[in-house]
Every structure is written in structure tokens, then in C-alpha cells.
Amino acid sequence: MSTLTSPDGTSIAYSRTGTGPAVVLVDGAMCYRGAGPMDAMAAQLQDSFTVYTYDRRGRGESSDTLPYDVQREVEDLRALIAVAGGTAGVYAMSSGGALALATAAVEPGVTRLALYEPPYIAEAGEHDRVGAYTSGLTAALADNRRGDAIALFMTFVGIPEPVVTGMRAQPGWDRFEAIAPTLAYDNAQMTGSLVPRASLATITVPTAVVTGGGSPEILQVAGKAVADALRNGVHAVLDGQTHDVDAAALAPVLREHFLT
């Protein structure tokens, strides 16, 4: 593990593996290097790329600096791209896609983008549900009810309530609670789960927006909306995959996109 210092003084922990052109992997909500899909993806890509994974601020071995501002996370990612040599492809999962897009809009070192299921679900008419989630999350975190915040997120993304209840009783739930405040960070990055079209229209790098063929229609709509808003975006569907995408299935798509 290595660390860098972001412009506001936050320590960002990252790892590097492989050889080749630089690719930075950006996690979505609740995930970091020790708990999430990016280690598996790095293992798939390391034969073709120098792969950077990192703990977004407030997670894993990274520190945090309050108050939160969405631009500080952009600065974190820009700092990691600088460490990678100043240019890199960026792959982002789920709500991490919002961070990757915001960074690409201001960072010329982003050479190509790939996004998996950025969840702009208000594009599919989910405005009320997104609003209710935001209100509930804000209230839970304001009251320091971290467990309730995690449970709310889990049910919001489709995990049945009885399953969530069972998880709360198991060892390890405290690890979720430790990063519960970062749910608000992802929610802020998502801009109400509506595609930020004005910002995306400024992004010119080739961007692949991938959705799983087995994922809900609202994520298909969201993915297509992102691709359509970009000046150089394409939407592709990966047959048989869901939001919990198999790294081995997605890696060939990413390899082709970043090496073209």
C-alpha cells in the first residue's frame, strides 16, 4: 500500500499492480480496496495495464476531511492520476461513475472512460424514491444512526428487508457502520440521480457505458441516458450480467476499450 496527500490534506491510500498503460479503478458506494469488486478486476487487468485501486476518502485506509465537498473527491482522483504519470484510463463502478464523470470534465489526463451501471435512476421515473432515500439517509446520519443508514441504502438498492435484518445481527456489521457517512458522499455525487447533461456535454474522451443484460430496466435506461449525453459515448449490454458483475466477464470489454 502507498499513500498520497490530496490538496486539502486528506491521505488517500492506494495500491498498484501490473505493467502497461495506467488504468484507475473507482469504487461505488460502500466499497473500498478491502471490501468490493475492484481487487478482482485489478487481477483481471494487470496483465495488460498498470492498475491503480484506491480507498475513496472516509473509507478503508484513507482519511477524511470535513466538511465534505464533491470537488474534494475530484481532487483525490486527479491526484491519483498525477501519481500514475499524468494520464490514465478510468473505470468506475455504479455511483463511482458520477465521480469519474465529474473528474473527466475537468482533468485532461483522463484518456478514456468506462462506466458500469451508473445509477441515474431518476431518468427512469424514480424521482420520488430517490427523494425519499435522500431524506431518510440525511436524517439517519444527522442522528448518528449509522446502522439505519446502511440498512436504508441496502433496501434502496434492492436487498430484501429480512436479509438486511439478518445481516445486522452478524459479525462485521460494524465495518459497514464505520463508512456509513460516505453514503452521503455518493448521494451528493449523484446529483439527484439525474444525468448532469451540461457537464457531460463537455467530455470528449471515448466512453463506454456498460449495463448488465440481467439488470433492471431502470439501469438500462440510466446507462443509455449517460451514453447519449456524452459527445463520444457508447452504450453496451453485457449478456447475463447483473449489477454484481463478474470481473472475468467484464474485463475483456474494458481491455478492448482501453487498448483501442
DRENPA-3360 file (N, C-alpha, C; in nm, 2 decimals, always signed):
BEGIN
1 = MSTLTSPD = +0.08/-0.12/+0.00/+0.00/+0.00/+0.00/+0.09/+0.12/+0.00 ~ +0.04/+0.23/-0.07/+0.11/+0.36/-0.08/+0.00/+0.46/-0.04 ~ +0.05/+0.58/-0.01/-0.05/+0.69/+0.01/-0.01/+0.82/-0.06 ~ -0.10/+0.90/-0.09/-0.08/+1.03/-0.15/-0.15/+1.13/-0.06 ~ -0.12/+1.26/-0.07/-0.18/+1.36/+0.00/-0.26/+1.45/-0.09 ~ -0.39/+1.45/-0.08/-0.48/+1.53/-0.16/-0.46/+1.68/-0.13 ~ -0.50/+1.77/-0.22/-0.48/+1.91/-0.19/-0.53/+1.96/-0.06 ~ -0.64/+1.90/-0.01/-0.69/+1.95/+0.12/-0.63/+1.88/+0.24;
9 = GTSIAYSR = -0.53/+1.80/+0.22/-0.45/+1.74/+0.33/-0.50/+1.60/+0.36 ~ -0.60/+1.55/+0.29/-0.65/+1.41/+0.31/-0.55/+1.31/+0.26 ~ -0.53/+1.21/+0.34/-0.44/+1.10/+0.30/-0.52/+0.99/+0.23 ~ -0.48/+0.96/+0.10/-0.55/+0.87/+0.02/-0.46/+0.74/+0.00 ~ -0.51/+0.63/+0.04/-0.44/+0.50/+0.03/-0.47/+0.44/-0.11 ~ -0.36/+0.39/-0.17/-0.38/+0.33/-0.30/-0.28/+0.21/-0.32 ~ -0.32/+0.12/-0.41/-0.23/+0.01/-0.45/-0.21/+0.01/-0.60 ~ -0.10/-0.04/-0.64/-0.06/-0.05/-0.78/-0.02/-0.19/-0.82;
17 = TGTGPAVV = -0.06/-0.24/-0.93/-0.02/-0.38/-0.97/-0.02/-0.38/-1.13 ~ +0.06/-0.47/-1.18/+0.07/-0.49/-1.32/+0.16/-0.39/-1.40 ~ +0.17/-0.41/-1.53/+0.25/-0.33/-1.61/+0.17/-0.29/-1.74 ~ +0.20/-0.17/-1.79/+0.13/-0.13/-1.91/+0.07/+0.01/-1.89 ~ -0.02/+0.06/-1.98/-0.08/+0.19/-1.96/-0.16/+0.19/-1.83 ~ -0.16/+0.31/-1.77/-0.23/+0.33/-1.64/-0.38/+0.32/-1.66 ~ -0.44/+0.25/-1.57/-0.59/+0.25/-1.55/-0.62/+0.26/-1.40 ~ -0.71/+0.35/-1.37/-0.75/+0.37/-1.23/-0.89/+0.32/-1.21;
25 = LVDGAMCY = -0.91/+0.24/-1.11/-1.04/+0.18/-1.08/-1.11/+0.26/-0.97 ~ -1.24/+0.30/-0.99/-1.31/+0.38/-0.89/-1.43/+0.30/-0.84 ~ -1.43/+0.28/-0.71/-1.54/+0.21/-0.64/-1.67/+0.29/-0.63 ~ -1.78/+0.22/-0.62/-1.91/+0.28/-0.59/-1.93/+0.29/-0.44 ~ -2.06/+0.31/-0.40/-2.09/+0.32/-0.26/-2.06/+0.19/-0.18 ~ -2.02/+0.21/-0.06/-1.99/+0.10/+0.04/-1.87/+0.02/+0.01 ~ -1.79/+0.05/-0.10/-1.68/-0.03/-0.14/-1.55/+0.04/-0.12 ~ -1.44/-0.04/-0.10/-1.31/+0.01/-0.09/-1.22/-0.11/-0.12;
33 = RGAGPMDA = -1.09/-0.09/-0.12/-1.00/-0.19/-0.16/-1.02/-0.32/-0.09 ~ -1.04/-0.31/+0.04/-1.06/-0.43/+0.12/-1.20/-0.49/+0.12 ~ -1.29/-0.43/+0.05/-1.43/-0.48/+0.05/-1.50/-0.42/-0.07 ~ -1.49/-0.50/-0.18/-1.55/-0.45/-0.30/-1.50/-0.53/-0.42 ~ -1.54/-0.49/-0.54/-1.51/-0.57/-0.66/-1.38/-0.53/-0.73 ~ -1.31/-0.43/-0.68/-1.20/-0.38/-0.77/-1.07/-0.46/-0.75 ~ -1.05/-0.53/-0.64/-0.93/-0.62/-0.64/-0.94/-0.73/-0.74 ~ -1.06/-0.79/-0.76/-1.08/-0.89/-0.86/-1.06/-0.83/-1.00;
41 = MAAQLQDS = -1.11/-0.71/-1.02/-1.09/-0.65/-1.15/-0.95/-0.62/-1.18 ~ -0.88/-0.57/-1.08/-0.73/-0.54/-1.10/-0.66/-0.67/-1.13 ~ -0.70/-0.78/-1.07/-0.63/-0.91/-1.10/-0.66/-0.95/-1.25 ~ -0.77/-0.92/-1.30/-0.80/-0.95/-1.44/-0.73/-0.86/-1.54 ~ -0.70/-0.74/-1.50/-0.64/-0.64/-1.59/-0.49/-0.63/-1.58 ~ -0.43/-0.68/-1.48/-0.29/-0.65/-1.45/-0.19/-0.70/-1.56 ~ -0.24/-0.80/-1.64/-0.15/-0.85/-1.75/-0.14/-0.75/-1.86 ~ -0.23/-0.65/-1.87/-0.23/-0.55/-1.98/-0.20/-0.41/-1.94;
49 = FTVYTYDR = -0.22/-0.38/-1.81/-0.22/-0.24/-1.76/-0.15/-0.23/-1.62 ~ -0.10/-0.11/-1.59/-0.07/-0.08/-1.46/-0.19/-0.03/-1.39 ~ -0.24/-0.11/-1.30/-0.38/-0.08/-1.24/-0.36/-0.02/-1.10 ~ -0.44/+0.09/-1.08/-0.44/+0.16/-0.96/-0.58/+0.14/-0.89 ~ -0.58/+0.09/-0.77/-0.70/+0.09/-0.69/-0.68/+0.18/-0.57 ~ -0.79/+0.24/-0.52/-0.77/+0.33/-0.40/-0.89/+0.33/-0.31 ~ -0.87/+0.37/-0.19/-0.98/+0.39/-0.09/-1.03/+0.53/-0.10 ~ -1.15/+0.55/-0.15/-1.20/+0.68/-0.15/-1.21/+0.74/-0.01;
57 = RGRGESSD = -1.20/+0.87/+0.00/-1.19/+0.93/+0.14/-1.30/+0.89/+0.23 ~ -1.26/+0.87/+0.36/-1.36/+0.82/+0.46/-1.37/+0.67/+0.46 ~ -1.30/+0.60/+0.38/-1.31/+0.45/+0.37/-1.18/+0.38/+0.38 ~ -1.18/+0.26/+0.43/-1.06/+0.18/+0.43/-0.95/+0.25/+0.51 ~ -0.83/+0.26/+0.44/-0.71/+0.32/+0.50/-0.69/+0.46/+0.46 ~ -0.79/+0.53/+0.39/-0.78/+0.67/+0.37/-0.84/+0.75/+0.48 ~ -0.80/+0.87/+0.50/-0.85/+0.96/+0.60/-0.97/+1.04/+0.54 ~ -1.01/+1.14/+0.61/-1.13/+1.22/+0.57/-1.11/+1.36/+0.62;
65 = TLPYDVQR = -1.16/+1.45/+0.55/-1.15/+1.59/+0.60/-1.29/+1.65/+0.58 ~ -1.35/+1.71/+0.69/-1.48/+1.77/+0.68/-1.47/+1.92/+0.68 ~ -1.58/+1.98/+0.62/-1.70/+1.93/+0.57/-1.67/+1.87/+0.43 ~ -1.76/+1.77/+0.39/-1.74/+1.71/+0.26/-1.78/+1.81/+0.15 ~ -1.71/+1.79/+0.04/-1.74/+1.87/-0.08/-1.71/+1.78/-0.20 ~ -1.81/+1.77/-0.29/-1.79/+1.68/-0.41/-1.66/+1.70/-0.48 ~ -1.62/+1.83/-0.49/-1.50/+1.86/-0.56/-1.37/+1.81/-0.50 ~ -1.38/+1.79/-0.36/-1.26/+1.73/-0.30/-1.23/+1.59/-0.34;
73 = EVEDLRAL = -1.34/+1.51/-0.37/-1.32/+1.38/-0.42/-1.27/+1.38/-0.57 ~ -1.31/+1.48/-0.64/-1.25/+1.50/-0.77/-1.10/+1.53/-0.76 ~ -1.06/+1.61/-0.66/-0.92/+1.64/-0.64/-0.84/+1.51/-0.60 ~ -0.91/+1.42/-0.52/-0.84/+1.30/-0.49/-0.81/+1.22/-0.61 ~ -0.91/+1.20/-0.70/-0.89/+1.12/-0.82/-0.78/+1.19/-0.91 ~ -0.79/+1.32/-0.92/-0.69/+1.39/-1.01/-0.55/+1.37/-0.95 ~ -0.54/+1.37/-0.82/-0.41/+1.34/-0.76/-0.35/+1.20/-0.79 ~ -0.44/+1.11/-0.79/-0.40/+0.97/-0.82/-0.36/+0.96/-0.96;
81 = IAVAGGTA = -0.43/+1.02/-1.05/-0.39/+1.02/-1.19/-0.25/+1.09/-1.21 ~ -0.22/+1.19/-1.13/-0.09/+1.25/-1.14/+0.02/+1.15/-1.09 ~ -0.01/+1.08/-0.99/+0.08/+0.97/-0.94/+0.10/+0.87/-1.05 ~ +0.00/+0.84/-1.12/+0.01/+0.74/-1.23/+0.08/+0.78/-1.35 ~ +0.13/+0.91/-1.35/+0.21/+0.96/-1.46/+0.14/+1.07/-1.53 ~ +0.03/+1.11/-1.49/-0.04/+1.23/-1.55/-0.15/+1.19/-1.65 ~ -0.15/+1.07/-1.70/-0.26/+1.03/-1.79/-0.30/+0.89/-1.74 ~ -0.43/+0.86/-1.76/-0.48/+0.72/-1.72/-0.62/+0.70/-1.78;
89 = GVYAMSSG = -0.65/+0.58/-1.81/-0.79/+0.54/-1.83/-0.86/+0.53/-1.70 ~ -0.99/+0.55/-1.69/-1.06/+0.54/-1.57/-1.18/+0.45/-1.58 ~ -1.19/+0.34/-1.50/-1.31/+0.26/-1.49/-1.38/+0.28/-1.36 ~ -1.51/+0.30/-1.36/-1.58/+0.33/-1.24/-1.71/+0.24/-1.24 ~ -1.73/+0.20/-1.11/-1.85/+0.11/-1.09/-1.96/+0.19/-1.02 ~ -2.08/+0.17/-1.07/-2.20/+0.22/-1.00/-2.19/+0.37/-0.98 ~ -2.22/+0.41/-0.85/-2.22/+0.56/-0.82/-2.08/+0.62/-0.84 ~ -1.97/+0.53/-0.84/-1.84/+0.58/-0.87/-1.83/+0.65/-1.01;
97 = GALALATA = -1.93/+0.61/-1.09/-1.93/+0.67/-1.23/-1.96/+0.82/-1.22 ~ -2.03/+0.86/-1.13/-2.06/+1.01/-1.12/-1.93/+1.08/-1.08 ~ -1.85/+1.02/-1.00/-1.72/+1.08/-0.96/-1.62/+1.08/-1.08 ~ -1.62/+0.97/-1.16/-1.54/+0.96/-1.27/-1.58/+1.06/-1.38 ~ -1.71/+1.08/-1.40/-1.75/+1.18/-1.50/-1.72/+1.32/-1.46 ~ -1.74/+1.35/-1.33/-1.71/+1.49/-1.28/-1.56/+1.51/-1.30 ~ -1.47/+1.41/-1.28/-1.33/+1.43/-1.29/-1.29/+1.44/-1.44 ~ -1.35/+1.36/-1.53/-1.32/+1.37/-1.67/-1.36/+1.51/-1.73;
105 = AVEPGVTR = -1.45/+1.58/-1.67/-1.50/+1.71/-1.72/-1.39/+1.81/-1.69 ~ -1.30/+1.79/-1.59/-1.20/+1.89/-1.56/-1.06/+1.84/-1.57 ~ -1.04/+1.71/-1.59/-0.90/+1.66/-1.59/-0.86/+1.61/-1.73 ~ -0.77/+1.68/-1.79/-0.73/+1.64/-1.93/-0.65/+1.51/-1.93 ~ -0.60/+1.47/-1.81/-0.53/+1.34/-1.81/-0.61/+1.22/-1.82 ~ -0.74/+1.23/-1.81/-0.83/+1.11/-1.83/-0.83/+1.09/-1.98 ~ -0.78/+0.97/-2.02/-0.77/+0.94/-2.17/-0.89/+0.87/-2.22 ~ -0.95/+0.78/-2.14/-1.07/+0.71/-2.18/-1.15/+0.68/-2.05;
113 = LALYEPPY = -1.28/+0.66/-2.07/-1.36/+0.63/-1.95/-1.44/+0.50/-1.98 ~ -1.46/+0.42/-1.88/-1.56/+0.31/-1.89/-1.64/+0.31/-1.76 ~ -1.77/+0.30/-1.77/-1.86/+0.30/-1.66/-1.95/+0.18/-1.66 ~ -1.97/+0.12/-1.54/-2.06/+0.01/-1.53/-2.18/+0.05/-1.45 ~ -2.29/+0.06/-1.51/-2.42/+0.09/-1.45/-2.43/+0.21/-1.36 ~ -2.39/+0.33/-1.41/-2.41/+0.45/-1.33/-2.55/+0.46/-1.29 ~ -2.59/+0.47/-1.17/-2.74/+0.45/-1.13/-2.82/+0.58/-1.13 ~ -2.82/+0.65/-1.25/-2.91/+0.77/-1.26/-3.05/+0.73/-1.28;
121 = IAEAGEHD = -3.11/+0.67/-1.18/-3.24/+0.60/-1.19/-3.36/+0.70/-1.20 ~ -3.33/+0.83/-1.17/-3.44/+0.93/-1.18/-3.47/+0.94/-1.33 ~ -3.38/+0.91/-1.42/-3.40/+0.91/-1.56/-3.51/+0.81/-1.60 ~ -3.54/+0.72/-1.52/-3.64/+0.62/-1.54/-3.76/+0.64/-1.46 ~ -3.78/+0.76/-1.41/-3.90/+0.80/-1.33/-3.90/+0.77/-1.18 ~ -3.78/+0.74/-1.13/-3.76/+0.71/-0.99/-3.74/+0.83/-0.90 ~ -3.79/+0.95/-0.94/-3.77/+1.07/-0.86/-3.81/+1.06/-0.72 ~ -3.93/+1.01/-0.69/-3.99/+1.00/-0.56/-3.91/+0.91/-0.47;
129 = RVGAYTSG = -3.87/+0.80/-0.52/-3.79/+0.70/-0.44/-3.66/+0.76/-0.41 ~ -3.59/+0.82/-0.50/-3.46/+0.89/-0.48/-3.48/+0.99/-0.37 ~ -3.58/+1.07/-0.38/-3.61/+1.18/-0.28/-3.63/+1.12/-0.14 ~ -3.70/+1.01/-0.13/-3.73/+0.95/+0.00/-3.60/+0.89/+0.06 ~ -3.52/+0.83/-0.03/-3.39/+0.78/+0.02/-3.30/+0.89/+0.07 ~ -3.29/+1.00/+0.00/-3.21/+1.11/+0.04/-3.26/+1.17/+0.17 ~ -3.39/+1.19/+0.19/-3.44/+1.24/+0.31/-3.41/+1.14/+0.43 ~ -3.43/+1.02/+0.41/-3.41/+0.92/+0.51/-3.26/+0.91/+0.55;
137 = LTAALADN = -3.18/+0.91/+0.45/-3.03/+0.90/+0.47/-2.98/+1.02/+0.55 ~ -3.03/+1.14/+0.51/-2.99/+1.26/+0.58/-3.03/+1.26/+0.73 ~ -3.15/+1.21/+0.75/-3.20/+1.21/+0.89/-3.12/+1.11/+0.97 ~ -3.10/+0.99/+0.92/-3.03/+0.89/+0.99/-2.89/+0.93/+1.03 ~ -2.82/+0.99/+0.93/-2.68/+1.03/+0.96/-2.67/+1.15/+1.06 ~ -2.77/+1.24/+1.05/-2.78/+1.35/+1.14/-2.80/+1.30/+1.28 ~ -2.87/+1.19/+1.30/-2.89/+1.14/+1.43/-2.78/+1.03/+1.47 ~ -2.68/+1.02/+1.39/-2.58/+0.92/+1.41/-2.63/+0.78/+1.42;
145 = RRGDAIAL = -2.74/+0.75/+1.35/-2.79/+0.61/+1.34/-2.73/+0.55/+1.21 ~ -2.60/+0.51/+1.23/-2.53/+0.46/+1.12/-2.58/+0.33/+1.06 ~ -2.62/+0.24/+1.16/-2.68/+0.12/+1.11/-2.81/+0.13/+1.03 ~ -2.89/+0.23/+1.07/-3.01/+0.25/+1.00/-2.98/+0.31/+0.86 ~ -2.88/+0.39/+0.85/-2.84/+0.45/+0.72/-2.79/+0.34/+0.63 ~ -2.71/+0.24/+0.68/-2.67/+0.13/+0.60/-2.79/+0.05/+0.55 ~ -2.88/+0.02/+0.65/-2.99/-0.06/+0.62/-3.08/+0.00/+0.51 ~ -3.10/+0.14/+0.52/-3.17/+0.21/+0.42/-3.11/+0.20/+0.29;
153 = FMTFVGIP = -2.98/+0.21/+0.28/-2.91/+0.20/+0.15/-2.94/+0.06/+0.09 ~ -2.92/-0.04/+0.17/-2.93/-0.18/+0.12/-3.07/-0.21/+0.07 ~ -3.17/-0.16/+0.14/-3.31/-0.18/+0.09/-3.33/-0.10/-0.04 ~ -3.27/+0.02/-0.04/-3.29/+0.11/-0.16/-3.24/+0.04/-0.28 ~ -3.12/-0.03/-0.27/-3.07/-0.10/-0.39/-3.12/-0.24/-0.41 ~ -3.22/-0.28/-0.33/-3.30/-0.40/-0.37/-3.27/-0.52/-0.28 ~ -3.20/-0.51/-0.17/-3.18/-0.62/-0.08/-3.30/-0.63/+0.01 ~ -3.37/-0.75/+0.01/-3.49/-0.76/+0.09/-3.47/-0.73/+0.24;
161 = EPVVTGMR = -3.57/-0.66/+0.30/-3.55/-0.62/+0.44/-3.52/-0.74/+0.54 ~ -3.58/-0.86/+0.52/-3.54/-0.97/+0.61/-3.40/-1.00/+0.60 ~ -3.34/-0.99/+0.48/-3.20/-1.02/+0.46/-3.11/-0.92/+0.53 ~ -3.15/-0.79/+0.52/-3.08/-0.68/+0.59/-3.08/-0.70/+0.74 ~ -3.20/-0.74/+0.79/-3.22/-0.76/+0.93/-3.12/-0.87/+0.98 ~ -3.11/-0.97/+0.90/-3.02/-1.08/+0.94/-2.88/-1.04/+0.94 ~ -2.84/-0.96/+0.84/-2.70/-0.91/+0.83/-2.67/-0.82/+0.95 ~ -2.76/-0.74/+1.00/-2.73/-0.66/+1.11/-2.70/-0.74/+1.24;
169 = AQPGWDRF = -2.74/-0.86/+1.24/-2.71/-0.94/+1.36/-2.58/-1.02/+1.35 ~ -2.52/-1.01/+1.23/-2.39/-1.09/+1.21/-2.27/-1.01/+1.24 ~ -2.16/-1.08/+1.28/-2.03/-1.01/+1.30/-1.99/-0.94/+1.17 ~ -1.93/-0.82/+1.18/-1.88/-0.75/+1.06/-1.97/-0.63/+1.03 ~ -2.09/-0.62/+1.09/-2.18/-0.51/+1.06/-2.11/-0.38/+1.09 ~ -2.03/-0.38/+1.20/-1.96/-0.26/+1.24/-1.87/-0.20/+1.13 ~ -1.82/-0.29/+1.04/-1.74/-0.24/+0.93/-1.82/-0.15/+0.84 ~ -1.95/-0.19/+0.82/-2.04/-0.11/+0.74/-2.06/+0.02/+0.81;
177 = EAIAPTLA = -2.09/+0.02/+0.93/-2.12/+0.14/+1.01/-2.01/+0.24/+1.00 ~ -1.88/+0.19/+1.00/-1.77/+0.28/+1.00/-1.76/+0.37/+0.88 ~ -1.82/+0.32/+0.77/-1.81/+0.40/+0.65/-1.95/+0.46/+0.61 ~ -2.05/+0.45/+0.70/-2.18/+0.49/+0.67/-2.19/+0.64/+0.62 ~ -2.11/+0.73/+0.68/-2.12/+0.87/+0.64/-2.08/+0.89/+0.49 ~ -2.01/+0.80/+0.43/-1.97/+0.81/+0.29/-2.09/+0.78/+0.20 ~ -2.20/+0.72/+0.25/-2.32/+0.71/+0.17/-2.37/+0.85/+0.12 ~ -2.36/+0.95/+0.21/-2.40/+1.08/+0.18/-2.31/+1.14/+0.07;
185 = YDNAQMTG = -2.18/+1.10/+0.07/-2.09/+1.15/-0.03/-2.13/+1.10/-0.17 ~ -2.16/+0.97/-0.18/-2.20/+0.92/-0.31/-2.34/+0.98/-0.35 ~ -2.42/+1.00/-0.25/-2.55/+1.06/-0.29/-2.54/+1.20/-0.34 ~ -2.44/+1.27/-0.28/-2.42/+1.41/-0.33/-2.36/+1.41/-0.47 ~ -2.27/+1.31/-0.50/-2.21/+1.30/-0.63/-2.32/+1.27/-0.74 ~ -2.43/+1.20/-0.70/-2.52/+1.15/-0.80/-2.62/+1.26/-0.84 ~ -2.62/+1.38/-0.79/-2.70/+1.50/-0.83/-2.85/+1.46/-0.85 ~ -2.91/+1.40/-0.74/-3.05/+1.36/-0.75/-3.08/+1.25/-0.85;
193 = SLVPRASL = -2.97/+1.17/-0.89/-2.98/+1.06/-0.98/-3.04/+1.10/-1.12 ~ -3.01/+1.23/-1.15/-3.04/+1.28/-1.29/-2.91/+1.30/-1.36 ~ -2.90/+1.26/-1.48/-2.77/+1.28/-1.56/-2.74/+1.43/-1.57 ~ -2.62/+1.47/-1.53/-2.58/+1.61/-1.54/-2.54/+1.65/-1.68 ~ -2.63/+1.67/-1.76/-2.61/+1.68/-1.91/-2.51/+1.79/-1.95 ~ -2.52/+1.90/-1.88/-2.44/+2.02/-1.92/-2.29/+1.98/-1.90 ~ -2.26/+1.91/-1.78/-2.12/+1.87/-1.76/-2.08/+1.76/-1.85 ~ -2.16/+1.67/-1.88/-2.12/+1.56/-1.97/-2.10/+1.60/-2.11;
201 = ATITVPTA = -2.17/+1.71/-2.15/-2.15/+1.76/-2.29/-2.01/+1.81/-2.31 ~ -1.94/+1.84/-2.20/-1.80/+1.89/-2.22/-1.70/+1.78/-2.23 ~ -1.74/+1.66/-2.20/-1.64/+1.54/-2.20/-1.63/+1.49/-2.34 ~ -1.51/+1.48/-2.39/-1.49/+1.44/-2.53/-1.42/+1.30/-2.54 ~ -1.36/+1.25/-2.43/-1.29/+1.12/-2.44/-1.38/+1.01/-2.47 ~ -1.34/+0.91/-2.54/-1.42/+0.79/-2.57/-1.47/+0.73/-2.44 ~ -1.60/+0.70/-2.43/-1.65/+0.65/-2.30/-1.74/+0.53/-2.33 ~ -1.72/+0.42/-2.27/-1.81/+0.30/-2.28/-1.89/+0.29/-2.15;
209 = VVTGGGSP = -2.02/+0.29/-2.17/-2.12/+0.28/-2.06/-2.18/+0.14/-2.08 ~ -2.15/+0.05/-1.98/-2.19/-0.09/-1.99/-2.30/-0.12/-1.89 ~ -2.40/-0.19/-1.93/-2.50/-0.24/-1.83/-2.51/-0.39/-1.85 ~ -2.56/-0.45/-1.74/-2.58/-0.60/-1.75/-2.71/-0.64/-1.81 ~ -2.72/-0.74/-1.89/-2.84/-0.78/-1.95/-2.94/-0.83/-1.85 ~ -2.90/-0.87/-1.73/-2.99/-0.92/-1.63/-3.03/-0.82/-1.53 ~ -2.98/-0.69/-1.55/-3.01/-0.59/-1.45/-3.15/-0.53/-1.48 ~ -3.21/-0.46/-1.39/-3.34/-0.40/-1.41/-3.34/-0.29/-1.52;
217 = EILQVAGK = -3.46/-0.27/-1.57/-3.48/-0.18/-1.68/-3.43/-0.04/-1.64 ~ -3.45/+0.00/-1.52/-3.42/+0.14/-1.48/-3.27/+0.16/-1.50 ~ -3.18/+0.06/-1.48/-3.04/+0.07/-1.50/-3.00/+0.07/-1.65 ~ -3.08/+0.01/-1.73/-3.06/+0.02/-1.88/-3.09/+0.16/-1.92 ~ -3.20/+0.21/-1.88/-3.24/+0.35/-1.91/-3.13/+0.45/-1.87 ~ -3.08/+0.43/-1.75/-2.98/+0.52/-1.69/-2.85/+0.51/-1.77 ~ -2.81/+0.39/-1.81/-2.69/+0.38/-1.88/-2.70/+0.44/-2.02 ~ -2.81/+0.42/-2.09/-2.83/+0.48/-2.22/-2.83/+0.63/-2.21;
225 = AVADALRN = -2.90/+0.68/-2.11/-2.91/+0.83/-2.09/-2.77/+0.89/-2.08 ~ -2.68/+0.82/-2.00/-2.54/+0.87/-1.98/-2.47/+0.87/-2.12 ~ -2.48/+0.76/-2.19/-2.41/+0.75/-2.32/-2.46/+0.85/-2.42 ~ -2.59/+0.88/-2.42/-2.64/+0.97/-2.51/-2.60/+1.12/-2.48 ~ -2.58/+1.14/-2.35/-2.54/+1.28/-2.31/-2.40/+1.31/-2.34 ~ -2.32/+1.21/-2.36/-2.17/+1.23/-2.39/-2.15/+1.25/-2.54 ~ -2.05/+1.33/-2.57/-2.01/+1.36/-2.71/-1.95/+1.24/-2.78 ~ -1.89/+1.15/-2.70/-1.82/+1.03/-2.76/-1.85/+0.91/-2.67;
233 = GVHAVLDG = -1.98/+0.89/-2.64/-2.02/+0.78/-2.56/-2.09/+0.67/-2.63 ~ -2.07/+0.54/-2.59/-2.15/+0.43/-2.65/-2.20/+0.35/-2.53 ~ -2.32/+0.29/-2.55/-2.38/+0.20/-2.45/-2.38/+0.06/-2.50 ~ -2.33/-0.03/-2.41/-2.32/-0.17/-2.45/-2.38/-0.25/-2.34 ~ -2.44/-0.36/-2.38/-2.51/-0.45/-2.28/-2.43/-0.58/-2.27 ~ -2.39/-0.62/-2.15/-2.32/-0.74/-2.12/-2.42/-0.85/-2.09 ~ -2.43/-0.95/-2.18/-2.54/-1.05/-2.16/-2.51/-1.13/-2.03 ~ -2.62/-1.16/-1.96/-2.62/-1.24/-1.85/-2.57/-1.18/-1.72;
241 = QTHDVDAA = -2.53/-1.06/-1.72/-2.47/-1.00/-1.60/-2.57/-0.91/-1.53 ~ -2.55/-0.89/-1.40/-2.63/-0.80/-1.32/-2.55/-0.69/-1.26 ~ -2.60/-0.62/-1.16/-2.52/-0.51/-1.10/-2.40/-0.57/-1.03 ~ -2.41/-0.69/-0.99/-2.30/-0.76/-0.93/-2.22/-0.83/-1.04 ~ -2.15/-0.75/-1.12/-2.09/-0.80/-1.24/-1.97/-0.89/-1.21 ~ -1.95/-0.99/-1.29/-1.84/-1.08/-1.28/-1.72/-1.02/-1.35 ~ -1.61/-1.00/-1.27/-1.49/-0.93/-1.33/-1.44/-1.00/-1.45 ~ -1.44/-1.13/-1.45/-1.39/-1.21/-1.57/-1.48/-1.18/-1.69;
249 = ALAPVLRE = -1.60/-1.16/-1.68/-1.69/-1.13/-1.79/-1.67/-0.99/-1.84 ~ -1.65/-0.89/-1.75/-1.63/-0.75/-1.79/-1.49/-0.72/-1.84 ~ -1.39/-0.78/-1.79/-1.26/-0.75/-1.82/-1.22/-0.74/-1.97 ~ -1.27/-0.84/-2.05/-1.24/-0.83/-2.19/-1.29/-0.70/-2.26 ~ -1.41/-0.66/-2.21/-1.47/-0.53/-2.26/-1.38/-0.41/-2.23 ~ -1.34/-0.41/-2.10/-1.25/-0.30/-2.06/-1.12/-0.30/-2.13 ~ -1.06/-0.42/-2.15/-0.93/-0.43/-2.21/-0.94/-0.38/-2.35 ~ -1.04/-0.42/-2.42/-1.06/-0.38/-2.56/-1.07/-0.22/-2.57;
257 = HFLT = -1.16/-0.17/-2.48/-1.18/-0.03/-2.48/-1.06/+0.05/-2.45 ~ -0.98/+0.01/-2.35/-0.87/+0.09/-2.31/-0.75/+0.07/-2.40 ~ -0.74/-0.03/-2.47/-0.63/-0.06/-2.56/-0.66/-0.01/-2.71 ~ -0.78/+0.03/-2.74/-0.81/+0.07/-2.87/-0.74/+0.20/-2.91;
% end
